[in-house]
Amino acid sequence: MPDAVQAAAAPRPVGRYPHARRAGGLLFLSGIGPRDPATDSVPGNVLDGAGRVVGHDITAQTHAVFANVRAVLEASGARLEDLVDVTVYLTDMAGDFAGYNAVWAEYFPDPATAPCRTTLGISALPTPIAIELKCVAAPKE
């Protein structure tokens, strides 16, 4: 059976699943969002007086999601450079794609060495986040 990975430095999963699982030479990460591992808050969310989300900062959330992906990768003995495929879920494709894409370019400035990527616009995620990443890595031995 493949090895499950739980990363102490990443936010707890919102369901009954591991942060990642090894299978063969690959590492499959569960969906990772931008929640703060210490407080469970969402960086960049703007709340009204009743605590409802009324806005968000996709740049802050994208940096936070990459920090959480990095934490899971490091707990697995891998690095961002080991990513080979990333599926990105955005809840506001029209409003957030440019900001998220700019942050992506900070982490992966050379398209020749960047992981493959698919970006999907979706209506909601299970927590009040605007972005989630689903990643596959091929850690170097």
CNS distance restraints for C-alpha pairs under 8 A (distance, minus, plus):
assign (resid   2 and name CA) (resid  21 and name CA) 6.33 0.50 0.50
assign (resid   2 and name CA) (resid  22 and name CA) 5.24 0.50 0.50
assign (resid   2 and name CA) (resid  23 and name CA) 5.07 0.50 0.50
assign (resid   2 and name CA) (resid  24 and name CA) 7.71 0.50 0.50
assign (resid   3 and name CA) (resid  21 and name CA) 5.45 0.50 0.50
assign (resid   3 and name CA) (resid  22 and name CA) 5.06 0.50 0.50
assign (resid   3 and name CA) (resid  23 and name CA) 7.21 0.50 0.50
assign (resid   4 and name CA) (resid  18 and name CA) 5.96 0.50 0.50
assign (resid   4 and name CA) (resid  19 and name CA) 7.59 0.50 0.50
assign (resid   4 and name CA) (resid  20 and name CA) 5.90 0.50 0.50
assign (resid   4 and name CA) (resid  21 and name CA) 4.37 0.50 0.50
assign (resid   4 and name CA) (resid  22 and name CA) 6.50 0.50 0.50
assign (resid   5 and name CA) (resid  18 and name CA) 5.90 0.50 0.50
assign (resid   5 and name CA) (resid  19 and name CA) 5.77 0.50 0.50
assign (resid   5 and name CA) (resid  20 and name CA) 4.98 0.50 0.50
assign (resid   5 and name CA) (resid  21 and name CA) 5.78 0.50 0.50
assign (resid   5 and name CA) (resid  22 and name CA) 7.87 0.50 0.50
assign (resid   5 and name CA) (resid  72 and name CA) 7.93 0.50 0.50
assign (resid   5 and name CA) (resid  75 and name CA) 7.40 0.50 0.50
assign (resid   5 and name CA) (resid  76 and name CA) 6.53 0.50 0.50
assign (resid   6 and name CA) (resid  18 and name CA) 5.68 0.50 0.50
assign (resid   6 and name CA) (resid  19 and name CA) 5.23 0.50 0.50
assign (resid   6 and name CA) (resid  20 and name CA) 6.89 0.50 0.50
assign (resid   6 and name CA) (resid  72 and name CA) 7.50 0.50 0.50
assign (resid   6 and name CA) (resid  75 and name CA) 7.53 0.50 0.50
assign (resid   7 and name CA) (resid  19 and name CA) 6.61 0.50 0.50
assign (resid   7 and name CA) (resid  71 and name CA) 6.72 0.50 0.50
assign (resid   7 and name CA) (resid  72 and name CA) 5.31 0.50 0.50
assign (resid   7 and name CA) (resid  75 and name CA) 5.43 0.50 0.50
assign (resid   7 and name CA) (resid  76 and name CA) 7.89 0.50 0.50
assign (resid   8 and name CA) (resid  75 and name CA) 7.88 0.50 0.50
assign (resid   9 and name CA) (resid  37 and name CA) 6.51 0.50 0.50
assign (resid   9 and name CA) (resid  68 and name CA) 7.71 0.50 0.50
assign (resid   9 and name CA) (resid  71 and name CA) 5.76 0.50 0.50
assign (resid   9 and name CA) (resid  72 and name CA) 7.52 0.50 0.50
assign (resid  10 and name CA) (resid  36 and name CA) 7.89 0.50 0.50
assign (resid  10 and name CA) (resid  37 and name CA) 5.22 0.50 0.50
assign (resid  10 and name CA) (resid  68 and name CA) 5.34 0.50 0.50
assign (resid  10 and name CA) (resid  69 and name CA) 7.85 0.50 0.50
assign (resid  10 and name CA) (resid  71 and name CA) 5.72 0.50 0.50
assign (resid  10 and name CA) (resid  72 and name CA) 6.35 0.50 0.50
assign (resid  11 and name CA) (resid  35 and name CA) 6.28 0.50 0.50
assign (resid  11 and name CA) (resid  36 and name CA) 6.31 0.50 0.50
assign (resid  11 and name CA) (resid  37 and name CA) 3.96 0.50 0.50
assign (resid  11 and name CA) (resid  38 and name CA) 7.35 0.50 0.50
assign (resid  11 and name CA) (resid  40 and name CA) 6.84 0.50 0.50
assign (resid  11 and name CA) (resid  68 and name CA) 7.30 0.50 0.50
assign (resid  12 and name CA) (resid  37 and name CA) 7.17 0.50 0.50
assign (resid  13 and name CA) (resid  17 and name CA) 6.80 0.50 0.50
assign (resid  13 and name CA) (resid  18 and name CA) 7.14 0.50 0.50
assign (resid  13 and name CA) (resid  19 and name CA) 6.73 0.50 0.50
assign (resid  17 and name CA) (resid  30 and name CA) 7.71 0.50 0.50
assign (resid  18 and name CA) (resid  30 and name CA) 6.99 0.50 0.50
assign (resid  19 and name CA) (resid  29 and name CA) 5.87 0.50 0.50
assign (resid  19 and name CA) (resid  30 and name CA) 5.39 0.50 0.50
assign (resid  19 and name CA) (resid  31 and name CA) 7.96 0.50 0.50
assign (resid  19 and name CA) (resid  32 and name CA) 7.89 0.50 0.50
assign (resid  19 and name CA) (resid  72 and name CA) 6.64 0.50 0.50
assign (resid  20 and name CA) (resid  27 and name CA) 6.67 0.50 0.50
assign (resid  20 and name CA) (resid  28 and name CA) 5.40 0.50 0.50
assign (resid  20 and name CA) (resid  29 and name CA) 4.15 0.50 0.50
assign (resid  20 and name CA) (resid  30 and name CA) 5.64 0.50 0.50
assign (resid  20 and name CA) (resid  72 and name CA) 7.26 0.50 0.50
assign (resid  20 and name CA) (resid  76 and name CA) 7.92 0.50 0.50
assign (resid  21 and name CA) (resid  27 and name CA) 5.78 0.50 0.50
assign (resid  21 and name CA) (resid  28 and name CA) 5.33 0.50 0.50
assign (resid  21 and name CA) (resid  29 and name CA) 6.58 0.50 0.50
assign (resid  22 and name CA) (resid  26 and name CA) 5.82 0.50 0.50
assign (resid  22 and name CA) (resid  27 and name CA) 4.54 0.50 0.50
assign (resid  22 and name CA) (resid  28 and name CA) 6.30 0.50 0.50
assign (resid  23 and name CA) (resid  27 and name CA) 6.38 0.50 0.50
assign (resid  23 and name CA) (resid  28 and name CA) 7.63 0.50 0.50
assign (resid  25 and name CA) (resid 138 and name CA) 6.23 0.50 0.50
assign (resid  25 and name CA) (resid 139 and name CA) 7.25 0.50 0.50
assign (resid  26 and name CA) (resid 136 and name CA) 6.91 0.50 0.50
assign (resid  26 and name CA) (resid 137 and name CA) 5.78 0.50 0.50
assign (resid  26 and name CA) (resid 138 and name CA) 4.75 0.50 0.50
assign (resid  26 and name CA) (resid 139 and name CA) 6.87 0.50 0.50
assign (resid  27 and name CA) (resid 136 and name CA) 5.67 0.50 0.50
assign (resid  27 and name CA) (resid 137 and name CA) 5.01 0.50 0.50
assign (resid  27 and name CA) (resid 138 and name CA) 6.17 0.50 0.50
assign (resid  27 and name CA) (resid 139 and name CA) 7.27 0.50 0.50
assign (resid  28 and name CA) (resid 135 and name CA) 6.16 0.50 0.50
assign (resid  28 and name CA) (resid 136 and name CA) 4.67 0.50 0.50
assign (resid  28 and name CA) (resid 137 and name CA) 6.54 0.50 0.50
assign (resid  29 and name CA) (resid  72 and name CA) 7.77 0.50 0.50
assign (resid  29 and name CA) (resid 134 and name CA) 6.08 0.50 0.50
assign (resid  29 and name CA) (resid 135 and name CA) 5.18 0.50 0.50
assign (resid  29 and name CA) (resid 136 and name CA) 6.15 0.50 0.50
assign (resid  30 and name CA) (resid 134 and name CA) 5.91 0.50 0.50
assign (resid  30 and name CA) (resid 135 and name CA) 7.27 0.50 0.50
assign (resid  31 and name CA) (resid 132 and name CA) 6.07 0.50 0.50
assign (resid  31 and name CA) (resid 133 and name CA) 5.41 0.50 0.50
assign (resid  31 and name CA) (resid 134 and name CA) 4.55 0.50 0.50
assign (resid  31 and name CA) (resid 135 and name CA) 7.49 0.50 0.50
assign (resid  32 and name CA) (resid  65 and name CA) 6.61 0.50 0.50
assign (resid  32 and name CA) (resid  68 and name CA) 6.88 0.50 0.50
assign (resid  32 and name CA) (resid  69 and name CA) 6.44 0.50 0.50
assign (resid  32 and name CA) (resid 132 and name CA) 5.41 0.50 0.50
assign (resid  32 and name CA) (resid 133 and name CA) 5.22 0.50 0.50
assign (resid  32 and name CA) (resid 134 and name CA) 6.43 0.50 0.50
assign (resid  33 and name CA) (resid  64 and name CA) 7.84 0.50 0.50
assign (resid  33 and name CA) (resid  65 and name CA) 5.19 0.50 0.50
assign (resid  33 and name CA) (resid  68 and name CA) 7.30 0.50 0.50
assign (resid  33 and name CA) (resid 129 and name CA) 6.95 0.50 0.50
assign (resid  33 and name CA) (resid 131 and name CA) 6.27 0.50 0.50
assign (resid  33 and name CA) (resid 132 and name CA) 4.52 0.50 0.50
assign (resid  33 and name CA) (resid 133 and name CA) 6.55 0.50 0.50
assign (resid  34 and name CA) (resid  42 and name CA) 6.18 0.50 0.50
assign (resid  34 and name CA) (resid  43 and name CA) 6.95 0.50 0.50
assign (resid  34 and name CA) (resid  61 and name CA) 5.38 0.50 0.50
assign (resid  34 and name CA) (resid  62 and name CA) 6.94 0.50 0.50
assign (resid  34 and name CA) (resid  63 and name CA) 7.82 0.50 0.50
assign (resid  34 and name CA) (resid  64 and name CA) 4.73 0.50 0.50
assign (resid  34 and name CA) (resid  65 and name CA) 4.04 0.50 0.50
assign (resid  34 and name CA) (resid  66 and name CA) 7.75 0.50 0.50
assign (resid  34 and name CA) (resid  68 and name CA) 6.75 0.50 0.50
assign (resid  34 and name CA) (resid 129 and name CA) 6.99 0.50 0.50
assign (resid  34 and name CA) (resid 131 and name CA) 7.25 0.50 0.50
assign (resid  34 and name CA) (resid 132 and name CA) 7.28 0.50 0.50
assign (resid  35 and name CA) (resid  40 and name CA) 5.31 0.50 0.50
assign (resid  35 and name CA) (resid  41 and name CA) 5.53 0.50 0.50
assign (resid  35 and name CA) (resid  42 and name CA) 4.63 0.50 0.50
assign (resid  35 and name CA) (resid  43 and name CA) 6.85 0.50 0.50
assign (resid  35 and name CA) (resid  64 and name CA) 7.22 0.50 0.50
assign (resid  35 and name CA) (resid  65 and name CA) 7.48 0.50 0.50
assign (resid  35 and name CA) (resid 129 and name CA) 7.76 0.50 0.50
assign (resid  36 and name CA) (resid  40 and name CA) 4.83 0.50 0.50
assign (resid  36 and name CA) (resid  41 and name CA) 5.38 0.50 0.50
assign (resid  36 and name CA) (resid  42 and name CA) 6.10 0.50 0.50
assign (resid  36 and name CA) (resid  43 and name CA) 6.99 0.50 0.50
assign (resid  36 and name CA) (resid  64 and name CA) 7.44 0.50 0.50
assign (resid  37 and name CA) (resid  68 and name CA) 7.98 0.50 0.50
assign (resid  42 and name CA) (resid  61 and name CA) 7.34 0.50 0.50
assign (resid  42 and name CA) (resid 128 and name CA) 7.56 0.50 0.50
assign (resid  42 and name CA) (resid 129 and name CA) 6.78 0.50 0.50
assign (resid  43 and name CA) (resid  57 and name CA) 7.80 0.50 0.50
assign (resid  43 and name CA) (resid  60 and name CA) 5.99 0.50 0.50
assign (resid  43 and name CA) (resid  61 and name CA) 5.73 0.50 0.50
assign (resid  43 and name CA) (resid  64 and name CA) 7.04 0.50 0.50
assign (resid  44 and name CA) (resid  56 and name CA) 5.17 0.50 0.50
assign (resid  44 and name CA) (resid  57 and name CA) 4.52 0.50 0.50
assign (resid  44 and name CA) (resid  58 and name CA) 7.04 0.50 0.50
assign (resid  44 and name CA) (resid  59 and name CA) 7.89 0.50 0.50
assign (resid  44 and name CA) (resid  60 and name CA) 5.32 0.50 0.50
assign (resid  44 and name CA) (resid  61 and name CA) 6.00 0.50 0.50
assign (resid  45 and name CA) (resid  53 and name CA) 6.37 0.50 0.50
assign (resid  45 and name CA) (resid  54 and name CA) 7.70 0.50 0.50
assign (resid  45 and name CA) (resid  55 and name CA) 5.94 0.50 0.50
assign (resid  45 and name CA) (resid  56 and name CA) 4.25 0.50 0.50
assign (resid  45 and name CA) (resid  57 and name CA) 6.36 0.50 0.50
assign (resid  45 and name CA) (resid 129 and name CA) 7.92 0.50 0.50
assign (resid  46 and name CA) (resid  53 and name CA) 5.67 0.50 0.50
assign (resid  46 and name CA) (resid  54 and name CA) 5.66 0.50 0.50
assign (resid  46 and name CA) (resid  55 and name CA) 4.85 0.50 0.50
assign (resid  46 and name CA) (resid  56 and name CA) 5.52 0.50 0.50
assign (resid  47 and name CA) (resid  51 and name CA) 5.14 0.50 0.50
assign (resid  47 and name CA) (resid  52 and name CA) 5.18 0.50 0.50
assign (resid  47 and name CA) (resid  53 and name CA) 4.50 0.50 0.50
assign (resid  47 and name CA) (resid  54 and name CA) 5.53 0.50 0.50
assign (resid  47 and name CA) (resid  55 and name CA) 7.08 0.50 0.50
assign (resid  48 and name CA) (resid  52 and name CA) 5.47 0.50 0.50
assign (resid  48 and name CA) (resid  53 and name CA) 6.56 0.50 0.50
assign (resid  48 and name CA) (resid  54 and name CA) 6.31 0.50 0.50
assign (resid  53 and name CA) (resid 128 and name CA) 7.27 0.50 0.50
assign (resid  56 and name CA) (resid 130 and name CA) 7.45 0.50 0.50
assign (resid  57 and name CA) (resid  61 and name CA) 6.36 0.50 0.50
assign (resid  58 and name CA) (resid  62 and name CA) 5.85 0.50 0.50
assign (resid  58 and name CA) (resid  96 and name CA) 6.09 0.50 0.50
assign (resid  58 and name CA) (resid  99 and name CA) 6.30 0.50 0.50
assign (resid  58 and name CA) (resid 100 and name CA) 6.26 0.50 0.50
assign (resid  58 and name CA) (resid 130 and name CA) 6.98 0.50 0.50
assign (resid  58 and name CA) (resid 131 and name CA) 7.70 0.50 0.50
assign (resid  59 and name CA) (resid  63 and name CA) 6.27 0.50 0.50
assign (resid  59 and name CA) (resid  99 and name CA) 5.86 0.50 0.50
assign (resid  59 and name CA) (resid 100 and name CA) 6.13 0.50 0.50
assign (resid  59 and name CA) (resid 103 and name CA) 6.63 0.50 0.50
assign (resid  60 and name CA) (resid  64 and name CA) 6.19 0.50 0.50
assign (resid  61 and name CA) (resid  65 and name CA) 6.06 0.50 0.50
assign (resid  61 and name CA) (resid 129 and name CA) 7.81 0.50 0.50
assign (resid  61 and name CA) (resid 130 and name CA) 7.33 0.50 0.50
assign (resid  61 and name CA) (resid 131 and name CA) 6.98 0.50 0.50
assign (resid  62 and name CA) (resid  66 and name CA) 6.28 0.50 0.50
assign (resid  62 and name CA) (resid 100 and name CA) 6.09 0.50 0.50
assign (resid  62 and name CA) (resid 103 and name CA) 6.75 0.50 0.50
assign (resid  62 and name CA) (resid 104 and name CA) 8.00 0.50 0.50
assign (resid  62 and name CA) (resid 131 and name CA) 6.96 0.50 0.50
assign (resid  63 and name CA) (resid  67 and name CA) 6.31 0.50 0.50
assign (resid  63 and name CA) (resid 103 and name CA) 7.05 0.50 0.50
assign (resid  64 and name CA) (resid  68 and name CA) 6.32 0.50 0.50
assign (resid  65 and name CA) (resid  69 and name CA) 6.13 0.50 0.50
assign (resid  65 and name CA) (resid 131 and name CA) 7.66 0.50 0.50
assign (resid  65 and name CA) (resid 132 and name CA) 7.09 0.50 0.50
assign (resid  65 and name CA) (resid 133 and name CA) 7.39 0.50 0.50
assign (resid  66 and name CA) (resid  70 and name CA) 5.98 0.50 0.50
assign (resid  67 and name CA) (resid  71 and name CA) 6.24 0.50 0.50
assign (resid  68 and name CA) (resid  72 and name CA) 6.40 0.50 0.50
assign (resid  69 and name CA) (resid  73 and name CA) 6.13 0.50 0.50
assign (resid  69 and name CA) (resid  80 and name CA) 7.93 0.50 0.50
assign (resid  69 and name CA) (resid 133 and name CA) 7.98 0.50 0.50
assign (resid  70 and name CA) (resid  74 and name CA) 5.98 0.50 0.50
assign (resid  70 and name CA) (resid  79 and name CA) 6.61 0.50 0.50
assign (resid  70 and name CA) (resid  80 and name CA) 6.21 0.50 0.50
assign (resid  71 and name CA) (resid  75 and name CA) 6.17 0.50 0.50
assign (resid  72 and name CA) (resid  76 and name CA) 6.28 0.50 0.50
assign (resid  73 and name CA) (resid  77 and name CA) 6.26 0.50 0.50
assign (resid  73 and name CA) (resid  78 and name CA) 4.74 0.50 0.50
assign (resid  73 and name CA) (resid  79 and name CA) 5.54 0.50 0.50
assign (resid  73 and name CA) (resid  80 and name CA) 7.09 0.50 0.50
assign (resid  74 and name CA) (resid  78 and name CA) 5.16 0.50 0.50
assign (resid  74 and name CA) (resid  79 and name CA) 6.00 0.50 0.50
assign (resid  77 and name CA) (resid 139 and name CA) 7.35 0.50 0.50
assign (resid  78 and name CA) (resid  82 and name CA) 6.30 0.50 0.50
assign (resid  78 and name CA) (resid 137 and name CA) 7.67 0.50 0.50
assign (resid  78 and name CA) (resid 139 and name CA) 5.22 0.50 0.50
assign (resid  78 and name CA) (resid 140 and name CA) 7.54 0.50 0.50
assign (resid  79 and name CA) (resid  83 and name CA) 7.39 0.50 0.50
assign (resid  79 and name CA) (resid 139 and name CA) 7.37 0.50 0.50
assign (resid  81 and name CA) (resid 114 and name CA) 7.79 0.50 0.50
assign (resid  82 and name CA) (resid 137 and name CA) 5.18 0.50 0.50
assign (resid  82 and name CA) (resid 138 and name CA) 5.35 0.50 0.50
assign (resid  82 and name CA) (resid 139 and name CA) 5.24 0.50 0.50
assign (resid  82 and name CA) (resid 140 and name CA) 7.15 0.50 0.50
assign (resid  83 and name CA) (resid 114 and name CA) 7.94 0.50 0.50
assign (resid  83 and name CA) (resid 115 and name CA) 5.61 0.50 0.50
assign (resid  83 and name CA) (resid 135 and name CA) 6.91 0.50 0.50
assign (resid  83 and name CA) (resid 136 and name CA) 5.86 0.50 0.50
assign (resid  83 and name CA) (resid 137 and name CA) 4.03 0.50 0.50
assign (resid  83 and name CA) (resid 138 and name CA) 6.33 0.50 0.50
assign (resid  83 and name CA) (resid 139 and name CA) 7.89 0.50 0.50
assign (resid  84 and name CA) (resid 114 and name CA) 7.65 0.50 0.50
assign (resid  84 and name CA) (resid 115 and name CA) 4.37 0.50 0.50
assign (resid  84 and name CA) (resid 116 and name CA) 5.96 0.50 0.50
assign (resid  84 and name CA) (resid 135 and name CA) 7.78 0.50 0.50
assign (resid  84 and name CA) (resid 136 and name CA) 5.86 0.50 0.50
assign (resid  84 and name CA) (resid 137 and name CA) 5.24 0.50 0.50
assign (resid  84 and name CA) (resid 138 and name CA) 6.52 0.50 0.50
assign (resid  85 and name CA) (resid 115 and name CA) 5.11 0.50 0.50
assign (resid  85 and name CA) (resid 116 and name CA) 4.60 0.50 0.50
assign (resid  85 and name CA) (resid 117 and name CA) 5.78 0.50 0.50
assign (resid  85 and name CA) (resid 135 and name CA) 5.80 0.50 0.50
assign (resid  85 and name CA) (resid 136 and name CA) 5.17 0.50 0.50
assign (resid  85 and name CA) (resid 137 and name CA) 6.94 0.50 0.50
assign (resid  86 and name CA) (resid 115 and name CA) 6.63 0.50 0.50
assign (resid  86 and name CA) (resid 116 and name CA) 6.17 0.50 0.50
assign (resid  86 and name CA) (resid 117 and name CA) 4.80 0.50 0.50
assign (resid  86 and name CA) (resid 118 and name CA) 6.46 0.50 0.50
assign (resid  86 and name CA) (resid 133 and name CA) 6.57 0.50 0.50
assign (resid  86 and name CA) (resid 134 and name CA) 5.67 0.50 0.50
assign (resid  86 and name CA) (resid 135 and name CA) 4.48 0.50 0.50
assign (resid  86 and name CA) (resid 136 and name CA) 6.43 0.50 0.50
assign (resid  87 and name CA) (resid 117 and name CA) 5.71 0.50 0.50
assign (resid  87 and name CA) (resid 118 and name CA) 4.79 0.50 0.50
assign (resid  87 and name CA) (resid 119 and name CA) 5.85 0.50 0.50
assign (resid  87 and name CA) (resid 120 and name CA) 7.56 0.50 0.50
assign (resid  87 and name CA) (resid 133 and name CA) 5.74 0.50 0.50
assign (resid  87 and name CA) (resid 134 and name CA) 5.02 0.50 0.50
assign (resid  87 and name CA) (resid 135 and name CA) 6.38 0.50 0.50
assign (resid  88 and name CA) (resid 117 and name CA) 7.34 0.50 0.50
assign (resid  88 and name CA) (resid 118 and name CA) 6.09 0.50 0.50
assign (resid  88 and name CA) (resid 119 and name CA) 4.56 0.50 0.50
assign (resid  88 and name CA) (resid 120 and name CA) 6.10 0.50 0.50
assign (resid  88 and name CA) (resid 131 and name CA) 7.04 0.50 0.50
assign (resid  88 and name CA) (resid 132 and name CA) 5.91 0.50 0.50
assign (resid  88 and name CA) (resid 133 and name CA) 4.71 0.50 0.50
assign (resid  88 and name CA) (resid 134 and name CA) 6.48 0.50 0.50
assign (resid  89 and name CA) (resid 119 and name CA) 5.95 0.50 0.50
assign (resid  89 and name CA) (resid 120 and name CA) 4.98 0.50 0.50
assign (resid  89 and name CA) (resid 121 and name CA) 5.94 0.50 0.50
assign (resid  89 and name CA) (resid 122 and name CA) 6.47 0.50 0.50
assign (resid  89 and name CA) (resid 130 and name CA) 7.98 0.50 0.50
assign (resid  89 and name CA) (resid 131 and name CA) 5.49 0.50 0.50
assign (resid  89 and name CA) (resid 132 and name CA) 5.18 0.50 0.50
assign (resid  89 and name CA) (resid 133 and name CA) 6.37 0.50 0.50
assign (resid  90 and name CA) (resid  96 and name CA) 7.30 0.50 0.50
assign (resid  90 and name CA) (resid  97 and name CA) 7.67 0.50 0.50
assign (resid  90 and name CA) (resid 119 and name CA) 7.34 0.50 0.50
assign (resid  90 and name CA) (resid 120 and name CA) 6.20 0.50 0.50
assign (resid  90 and name CA) (resid 121 and name CA) 4.96 0.50 0.50
assign (resid  90 and name CA) (resid 122 and name CA) 6.01 0.50 0.50
assign (resid  90 and name CA) (resid 130 and name CA) 5.68 0.50 0.50
assign (resid  90 and name CA) (resid 131 and name CA) 4.76 0.50 0.50
assign (resid  90 and name CA) (resid 132 and name CA) 6.92 0.50 0.50
assign (resid  91 and name CA) (resid 121 and name CA) 5.72 0.50 0.50
assign (resid  91 and name CA) (resid 122 and name CA) 5.00 0.50 0.50
assign (resid  91 and name CA) (resid 123 and name CA) 5.36 0.50 0.50
assign (resid  91 and name CA) (resid 124 and name CA) 5.67 0.50 0.50
assign (resid  91 and name CA) (resid 125 and name CA) 7.37 0.50 0.50
assign (resid  91 and name CA) (resid 130 and name CA) 5.16 0.50 0.50
assign (resid  91 and name CA) (resid 131 and name CA) 6.63 0.50 0.50
assign (resid  92 and name CA) (resid  96 and name CA) 5.63 0.50 0.50
assign (resid  92 and name CA) (resid  97 and name CA) 7.64 0.50 0.50
assign (resid  92 and name CA) (resid 121 and name CA) 6.47 0.50 0.50
assign (resid  92 and name CA) (resid 122 and name CA) 7.43 0.50 0.50
assign (resid  92 and name CA) (resid 123 and name CA) 7.72 0.50 0.50
assign (resid  92 and name CA) (resid 130 and name CA) 7.08 0.50 0.50
assign (resid  93 and name CA) (resid  97 and name CA) 5.25 0.50 0.50
assign (resid  93 and name CA) (resid 120 and name CA) 7.57 0.50 0.50
assign (resid  93 and name CA) (resid 121 and name CA) 5.10 0.50 0.50
assign (resid  93 and name CA) (resid 122 and name CA) 7.90 0.50 0.50
assign (resid  96 and name CA) (resid 100 and name CA) 6.07 0.50 0.50
assign (resid  97 and name CA) (resid 101 and name CA) 5.82 0.50 0.50
assign (resid  98 and name CA) (resid 102 and name CA) 6.16 0.50 0.50
assign (resid  99 and name CA) (resid 103 and name CA) 6.49 0.50 0.50
assign (resid 100 and name CA) (resid 104 and name CA) 6.13 0.50 0.50
assign (resid 101 and name CA) (resid 105 and name CA) 6.32 0.50 0.50
assign (resid 102 and name CA) (resid 106 and name CA) 6.71 0.50 0.50
assign (resid 103 and name CA) (resid 107 and name CA) 6.77 0.50 0.50
assign (resid 104 and name CA) (resid 108 and name CA) 5.99 0.50 0.50
assign (resid 104 and name CA) (resid 109 and name CA) 7.85 0.50 0.50
assign (resid 105 and name CA) (resid 109 and name CA) 4.73 0.50 0.50
assign (resid 105 and name CA) (resid 110 and name CA) 7.81 0.50 0.50
assign (resid 108 and name CA) (resid 113 and name CA) 7.45 0.50 0.50
assign (resid 108 and name CA) (resid 114 and name CA) 5.33 0.50 0.50
assign (resid 109 and name CA) (resid 114 and name CA) 7.53 0.50 0.50
assign (resid 110 and name CA) (resid 114 and name CA) 6.15 0.50 0.50
assign (resid 111 and name CA) (resid 115 and name CA) 7.98 0.50 0.50
assign (resid 124 and name CA) (resid 130 and name CA) 7.94 0.50 0.50
assign (resid 125 and name CA) (resid 129 and name CA) 6.57 0.50 0.50
assign (resid 125 and name CA) (resid 130 and name CA) 7.47 0.50 0.50
assign (resid 125 and name CA) (resid 132 and name CA) 7.99 0.50 0.50
